[in-house]
Amino acid sequence: MYDLIVVGGGPAGLAAACSAWDSGLRSILIVERDRELGGILNQCIHNGFGLTYFKEELTGPEYAHRFVELLSKTGVEVRTDTMVLEITGDLRIHMTGPETGYRVEEARSVILAMGCRERTRGAIGIPGYRPAGVFTAGAAQRYVNVEGWLPGKRVVILGSGDIGLIMARRMTLEGAKVLACVEVMPYSGGLTRNIVQCLEDYDIPLYLSHTVTDIRGRDRVEQVVVSEVDERRRPIPGTEMVFDCDTLLLSVGLIPENELTQSAGIRIDPRTKGPEVFENMETSLPGVFSCGNVTHVHDLVDFVTQESQRAGAAAAKYVLNGPAAGESIALRNGNGVSYTVPQRVRPENVEKVFNVFFRVNRIFGPSRIVVSAGERELCRFKRDRLAPGEMENITVPVKLLEGVAGEITVSVKEA
């Protein structure tokens, strides 16, 4: 029996395993379905990683390698090219791989670090034929950066998430012509720095409140039709633009990989599509923790690392000292807030402060983030600007929860 099994060897799983080892666990297994550790970072060859955590600018592979090196200095066991098939309520992990065959391993604790996947064309229902040349932005990124293939020469990108923005620049640098980036919302879904560095610096137009309404071409994409949408995201007749292109990249959102989570009976938050977690990243199933993009979609890997280290330390504490105690307080999203992570806090399990991650549901100017219990305001934080594409993080002193029962609310009030 292992003290800890970590499902996923990307940035979340690596940081969690290293943290658990540093916290005293000595029987740890990482199970990774790919052939090597590092996860999605291995295909993210652009820079911009590590500015928060390492205080220097790294590429994705460099960032991953830092943690692979740290892991190599521990006794953590690693099984790559191995797929986890099921996690049971009594923490039995069913897995299969070419080296081990079908195996069932038992664990005293489990960390879920499976990451997320891209939404595809089928998830958003674009009309038209089904020709070659329609890719998710992440698939195109792998083709270009890992396999050395250029997916197309004339490109339209639907969605302004960070991967789509980065691929607009990458495709341009590789010689393709990116005709437009199209976003159905009235604001971009990516980081401001990526809008500037990936679109504006290369004169790539961004059409907000627009979407692709038709794909033309039988064998290969020949044209896409882009239409303006109204406030209810319905295409406006007469606003069509036709782009002659051979490739359409989709950057239309990420979905946490939670099939294993659901089959284990763990509660899923309908807002994040990830498991509900406590302040220490423990899920509703005792001994099972969750971190990284499988919990909620992050914009910076540095935050994934910090969150995962907290999960690793908490898993070690669970194994060595037993379950956390105390009544919990629910966190609710109020005005302007889409979700909060964690979803519940146990004050007795917090030493001084706890972090709350959240996203807003529209763009705000100068604002106040307010944490309240009923009519009582517990604390507030000033911000000059808030945007849905940038995850927010506040630190709340646990002493402010004295006398609070039931729930607290996180909301935004514009100045």
ABEGO torsion letter per residue (X at the ends): XBABBBBEABAAAAAAAAAAAAAGBABBBBBBABABBGEAAAABABBGBGAAAAGBBBBAAAAAAAAAAAAAABABBBBBGBBBABBBAAGBBBBBBAAAEBBBBBBABBBBAAEBBBBBAAAAGBBEBBBBGBBBAAAAAAAAAAAGBBABABBBBBEABAAAAAAAAAAAAAGBBBABBBBABABBABBAAAAAAAAAAAGBBBBBGBBBABBBEAABBABBBBBBBBAAGBBBBGABBBBBBABBBBBAEBBBBAAAAAAAGBBBBAAAGBBBBBAAGBBABBGBBBBEAAABBBABAAAAAAAAAAAAAAAAAAAAAEBBBEBBBBBBBBBGBABBOBABBBAAABAABBBBBBBBABBBBBBBBBBBBEABBABBBBBABBBAABBBBBBBBAAAABGBBGBBBBBBBBX
